[in-house]
């Protein structure tokens, strides 16, 4: 019973702040991967081979900046912290842990697939001096696009789970299966004056 009552205590502001920050950073990453899938890569797909290689080399170079890394690593760290903070809150805990698993997969796919593809593209050298830019592009484009779509879906799903988590708290307190709150005795009957007056 003690555990149940503890679970029903209001969520601390710090927990709400971390969960909100996790959702924001995860949303930023979902948006980044989404815009690549629906705009950047389709636009580059219309370019000739040398232009494609040159632009993607530039994109992969400039995206390695503190703003991108703050979102990329921040989403992982903040979601993990939120999961730890809610480890004793059965309502939101499952949603946050599921979000952490999905974002971790996106993080791992980025590190294991997209980053090595980016490095291989950079290692091809100056596009102006490539003997066969079409071959360089073929080894990069389709695989990168496919895995970028995967991580966009994973991040979007993780965001949806993080946004759902706070409502699990509200439902636990007010919906079916909520812990019953014992009725409180009116102050009049609880006071000594009230008891003596009633007699």
N, C-alpha and C positions, 0 to 999 in steps of 0.2 A: 504493500500500500504506500509505503514511503517513496518507493521508486516512481509509482504512478503520479503521486502528487508532485514530485520533483519534475517529471516530464511536462506537467501542465503549467509550470512557471513561465512567465513571459520570456520570450527570447531576448537576450541582452542586445543592446544596440550594436556592440562590437561584432556580434555574430551576424546580424542583419547587414552590417556594413561590408563584411568580408564576402558574404554570399552575393550581395549586390555587385561588388567589384569583380567577383568571379564571373557573374553573368555578363557584365559589360565587356570584360576582356575576351571572354569566349565569343561574344557577339561580334566583336571587332575582327577576330580571326575568321569566324564564319563568313563575315562580309568580305574580307580580303580574298579568301579562296573562291567565294561565289562570284565576285567581280572578274576574277581571272577566267572562270569557266564560262560566264555568259557574255563577256565583252572583250577583255584583253586578248585572250587566245583566239577567239573567232576573228577579231580584227587582224591580228598578226597572221592568221591563216591565209589571208588574202595577199600577203606580201611575198615577194620573191625570196629565194632561199638565203641569199646573203643578207638581205634586210632582216629576215626572221632571226637568223643567228646573231646578228649584231645587236638587235633590240633586246633579245632575251639575255644576252650576255650583260648588257647594260642594266636591265631590270634586276637580274640576279645580283649584280654588284651593288646597286644603290639600295636595295631592300634590306641589306645587312646594316641596319642602323638602330640606335637605341629605342626609337619609337616602336619599330616592328618587334624587336626583342622583348620590350616591355609587355606587349600583348601576347606574344608567342609563349614566353616562359611564365608570364604573370598569370595567364589563364590556368596553366597547370598547377602552379604553386597555390594560388588563391582557392581553387576548387579543392585541392588536397587539404588546405587549412580549414575550409568550410566543412568538409566531411569529418575532420577530426573534432571540430567544435560541436557538431551535431551528433556525435557518436552515441549520446544517450537520449536522443530524440527520435524515437521510432518512426514518427510521421515523415519528416523531411529526409532522414538519413538515407533511406534507400534510393530516393531520387538523386541526391547529391553524389552518392557513390556510383550510381549508374552513369551520371554525367562525367564523373572523373574517369571511369573506364573508357567511355567513348572518346573523350578528349585525349587521353593517353594513347589510344590507338592512332588518332590523327597525328599526334606528336611523333610517334614512332614511325609511322609511314612517311612522314616528312623527312625524318632523319635518315631512314633506311633506303628510301627510293628517290624522292624529289631532290634532296640535297646532292646525292651522288650524280644524278643526271645533270644538275646544274654545274657541278664540278667538271664533269666530262665535257660539257659544252664550253666552259671557260678554257679547258685544256686544249680545245681544238685550235685555239690561236686566233689571230686577226682574220676576220671574215673576208677582208679584201684579198688575202693571200691563200685562201683555201682552194685546194685543187678540186674538191668535190663537195661544195656546201650542201647539196641535196642529200648526200649520204649522212652528213653530220646532223642535218635537220631530221631525217628519218629515224635516226637512232634516239632522238630526243622527244619529238613532238607528241606522238600518239601515247607513249607511255606516261609522259609527264601530265598530259591532259587527263588521262584516265585516273591516275592516282590523285590528281588535284580534285577531281569530282568526288572521289571517295572521301577525302578529308573535308571537303565542303559539307557533304552530307553528315559526316560524323560530328563536326563542330555545330552544325545547325541542330542536330538532335540533342547534343549536350546542352546547348542553350535552352532548348525547350524544356528539358528536365530541370535545369536550374531555376527557370521561371516557374515551374510547377511546384517546386519544393516548399515555398512559403505557404501555399494554399493547403498543403498537407497538414501543416500546423493548425490552421484555422479549422479544418474539417475535423481534426482529432479532438478539438475542444468543443465543437458545437454539433457535429453530425452524429450519425449512428455509431455506437460503440465508444462515444466519448466517456471519459471517466465521470461518474456522478459526483456532484458537489453537494456535500451535506448541507441541509437547510440551516441557516444561522438563526439563533434565537433572538427575537427582538430585544433591543437594549432595555426596554421597560421591564420585561420579565427577568432579565439577567441582573438587574440592579437590586441592591438591598432595599432602596426606597420603594421601588415598584412592588417588590414582594410584600413589604409590610403594608403598603397602601391597599393592596388587593385584599388583604385580610381585614 
